[in-house]
């Protein structure tokens, strides 16, 4: 009798143990499901690729994301024909050409000038300054857009006479162009803006190479491209006077920006620099090219 009772008691403990194992198994299944479930869309949208990246530049500014250029919106022409003068009217009446140079930076203000762009197609149109002076005497002349040193082909976004002969390049880096409109107003566009918009807004001439230092009255962060080299710039102020600006070697970004700080500039764009930098006024050389370099694109002002 005593052995039989012990057997019944041992069987009694089996039932709660089985129930406990069942409960643990069910809990483990749901816990595993919650740990291995896929993240929601909200979590997935916050990716590392969307975060800004610091560059290696000493300024430590935030690198802009890659931008696909807006190309193919307007028909290209092989040659725009004879370049035309565009009047750039100012809200002020001053001397035609005024020397405002300071601190190793050559600055000329042009009031109510007429502007001509020499590049008309993508063939090798390189000319030395002396040749341009002979063709356009009694003018102010400065180098403008960059070009391929091997082929002589002008680079960047190119409009003349309101016709497009070169679209934005396929680079993913944001590009800029200084545009003079048919009515003489000036604006800096970037490569997110298609040629169709620029031309329909009145774009007559464009000058292209480097960074925008000032755009729509706002000073932009330095991208490091303005350094110890000689640099050339084109600008306009709030009264729509034009400016041509060339810095001496080792002038540097800070000194250049300090030199133009009082001019109330609306836009300022870096043009072709280094040995291409050169300026003449009424046949007199103001800033010579370091190697008498022939370039395909000049801005000529009378």
Order of alpha helices (4+ residues) and beta strands (2+ residues): alpha-alpha-beta-beta-beta-beta-alpha-beta-beta-beta-beta-beta-alpha-beta-beta-beta-beta-beta-alpha-beta-beta-beta-beta
